[in-house]
Amino acid sequence: MQELILASTSPYRRRMLQDAGLAVRCEAPEVDERSFGHDAPDSPFETAPERLATALARAKAQAVAARFPERWVLGADQVAYDPEEPGAPFGKPEGPDDHLRRLRQLAGREHRLVTGFALLGGPREHVEAVTTRLTFRSDLTDDELRAYVATGEGAGCAGGYAVEGRGAFLIERIDGDLFNVIGLPLLQVITALRGAGWRFA
């Protein structure tokens, strides 16, 4: 099977793809995500969560594809948001105080996590977004939230938690694709790869 270039340094995404049987090479996309946000000056991108996630995923894939024009490149990005305020998506916490504030806001409530991915191979392109609903536990104490922030586990994650780790203590229910929450809608990615001619071998 040919090698797929992942426009990400995420160990979770890399491991998911490798566990599925893919040969994966990681390349940092070096894209400034802040230039895509709703508060970025003159940002050309929509702030609807699905459009923001796919715009970031596509920009990351394009940045790496420019360095490897003959290869297949996969870019991805996640955006978490409150369904009551879809125009104000939130990404990674800006620091411990912001992290704690965000977890407090999520406690006992449902939010959504959308992952956009872009698969590029020469002139071929597949862009898609997948959304999963998550509900935080309502009985979380401030001590628990502070202890979780102190682990640093969710500091680099959209929403501020890693459900595949200790963040599982925060989550009461997931409605949708667990793979999507961890970092990639793996089954949809494989469907896109198969549509481009990839087969398990």
KALIN-V425881 format. One record per residue. N is the residue number from 1. BURIAL is 1 if it has 16 or more other ideal C-beta (glycine too) atoms within 10 Angstrom, else 0. D_LAST is the distance of its C-alpha to the last C-alpha in whole Angstrom. Layout:
n->N burial->BURIAL d_last->D_LAST
n->N burial->BURIAL d_last->D_LAST
//
This chain:
n->1 burial->0 d_last->6
n->2 burial->0 d_last->10
n->3 burial->0 d_last->12
n->4 burial->1 d_last->14
n->5 burial->1 d_last->18
n->6 burial->1 d_last->19
n->7 burial->1 d_last->23
n->8 burial->1 d_last->24
n->9 burial->0 d_last->25
n->10 burial->1 d_last->25
n->11 burial->0 d_last->23
n->12 burial->0 d_last->23
n->13 burial->1 d_last->20
n->14 burial->1 d_last->19
n->15 burial->0 d_last->18
n->16 burial->1 d_last->17
n->17 burial->1 d_last->14
n->18 burial->0 d_last->13
n->19 burial->0 d_last->14
n->20 burial->1 d_last->11
n->21 burial->0 d_last->8
n->22 burial->1 d_last->9
n->23 burial->0 d_last->11
n->24 burial->1 d_last->15
n->25 burial->0 d_last->18
n->26 burial->0 d_last->21
n->27 burial->1 d_last->24
n->28 burial->0 d_last->27
n->29 burial->1 d_last->28
n->30 burial->0 d_last->32
n->31 burial->1 d_last->33
n->32 burial->0 d_last->36
n->33 burial->0 d_last->36
n->34 burial->0 d_last->39
n->35 burial->0 d_last->40
n->36 burial->1 d_last->38
n->37 burial->1 d_last->40
n->38 burial->0 d_last->43
n->39 burial->0 d_last->46
n->40 burial->0 d_last->44
n->41 burial->0 d_last->47
n->42 burial->0 d_last->46
n->43 burial->0 d_last->43
n->44 burial->0 d_last->41
n->45 burial->1 d_last->39
n->46 burial->0 d_last->40
n->47 burial->1 d_last->40
n->48 burial->1 d_last->38
n->49 burial->1 d_last->36
n->50 burial->1 d_last->33
n->51 burial->1 d_last->34
n->52 burial->1 d_last->35
n->53 burial->1 d_last->31
n->54 burial->1 d_last->29
n->55 burial->1 d_last->32
n->56 burial->1 d_last->31
n->57 burial->1 d_last->27
n->58 burial->1 d_last->28
n->59 burial->1 d_last->30
n->60 burial->1 d_last->28
n->61 burial->1 d_last->25
n->62 burial->1 d_last->27
n->63 burial->1 d_last->29
n->64 burial->1 d_last->26
n->65 burial->1 d_last->24
n->66 burial->0 d_last->28
n->67 burial->0 d_last->27
n->68 burial->0 d_last->23
n->69 burial->0 d_last->24
n->70 burial->0 d_last->21
n->71 burial->1 d_last->18
n->72 burial->1 d_last->17
n->73 burial->1 d_last->19
n->74 burial->1 d_last->20
n->75 burial->1 d_last->23
n->76 burial->1 d_last->24
n->77 burial->1 d_last->28
n->78 burial->1 d_last->30
n->79 burial->1 d_last->33
n->80 burial->1 d_last->35
n->81 burial->1 d_last->38
n->82 burial->1 d_last->41
n->83 burial->0 d_last->41
n->84 burial->0 d_last->45
n->85 burial->0 d_last->45
n->86 burial->0 d_last->41
n->87 burial->0 d_last->43
n->88 burial->0 d_last->43
n->89 burial->1 d_last->40
n->90 burial->1 d_last->39
n->91 burial->1 d_last->37
n->92 burial->1 d_last->37
n->93 burial->1 d_last->40
n->94 burial->0 d_last->42
n->95 burial->0 d_last->44
n->96 burial->0 d_last->45
n->97 burial->0 d_last->48
n->98 burial->0 d_last->45
n->99 burial->1 d_last->43
n->100 burial->1 d_last->45
n->101 burial->1 d_last->47
n->102 burial->1 d_last->44
n->103 burial->1 d_last->43
n->104 burial->0 d_last->46
n->105 burial->0 d_last->46
n->106 burial->1 d_last->43
n->107 burial->1 d_last->44
n->108 burial->0 d_last->45
n->109 burial->0 d_last->43
n->110 burial->0 d_last->40
n->111 burial->1 d_last->38
n->112 burial->1 d_last->35
n->113 burial->1 d_last->32
n->114 burial->1 d_last->30
n->115 burial->1 d_last->27
n->116 burial->1 d_last->27
n->117 burial->1 d_last->24
n->118 burial->1 d_last->23
n->119 burial->1 d_last->20
n->120 burial->1 d_last->21
n->121 burial->1 d_last->20
n->122 burial->0 d_last->22
n->123 burial->0 d_last->25
n->124 burial->0 d_last->22
n->125 burial->0 d_last->23
n->126 burial->1 d_last->22
n->127 burial->1 d_last->25
n->128 burial->1 d_last->25
n->129 burial->1 d_last->27
n->130 burial->1 d_last->27
n->131 burial->1 d_last->30
n->132 burial->1 d_last->30
n->133 burial->0 d_last->34
n->134 burial->1 d_last->35
n->135 burial->0 d_last->38
n->136 burial->1 d_last->40
n->137 burial->0 d_last->42
n->138 burial->0 d_last->46
n->139 burial->0 d_last->47
n->140 burial->1 d_last->46
n->141 burial->0 d_last->49
n->142 burial->0 d_last->49
n->143 burial->0 d_last->49
n->144 burial->0 d_last->45
n->145 burial->1 d_last->45
n->146 burial->0 d_last->46
n->147 burial->0 d_last->44
n->148 burial->1 d_last->41
n->149 burial->1 d_last->42
n->150 burial->0 d_last->43
n->151 burial->0 d_last->40
n->152 burial->0 d_last->38
n->153 burial->1 d_last->35
n->154 burial->1 d_last->35
n->155 burial->1 d_last->37
n->156 burial->0 d_last->34
n->157 burial->1 d_last->33
n->158 burial->1 d_last->34
n->159 burial->1 d_last->36
n->160 burial->1 d_last->37
n->161 burial->1 d_last->35
n->162 burial->1 d_last->31
n->163 burial->1 d_last->31
n->164 burial->0 d_last->28
n->165 burial->0 d_last->31
n->166 burial->0 d_last->35
n->167 burial->1 d_last->35
n->168 burial->0 d_last->34
n->169 burial->0 d_last->38
n->170 burial->1 d_last->39
n->171 burial->0 d_last->37
n->172 burial->0 d_last->38
n->173 burial->0 d_last->36
n->174 burial->1 d_last->32
n->175 burial->0 d_last->32
n->176 burial->0 d_last->29
n->177 burial->1 d_last->25
n->178 burial->0 d_last->25
n->179 burial->1 d_last->22
n->180 burial->1 d_last->24
n->181 burial->1 d_last->27
n->182 burial->1 d_last->25
n->183 burial->1 d_last->24
n->184 burial->1 d_last->22
n->185 burial->1 d_last->21
n->186 burial->1 d_last->18
n->187 burial->0 d_last->17
n->188 burial->1 d_last->19
n->189 burial->1 d_last->17
n->190 burial->1 d_last->13
n->191 burial->0 d_last->15
n->192 burial->1 d_last->17
n->193 burial->1 d_last->13
n->194 burial->0 d_last->12
n->195 burial->0 d_last->16
n->196 burial->0 d_last->15
n->197 burial->0 d_last->12
n->198 burial->1 d_last->9
n->199 burial->0 d_last->6
n->200 burial->0 d_last->4
n->201 burial->0 d_last->0
//
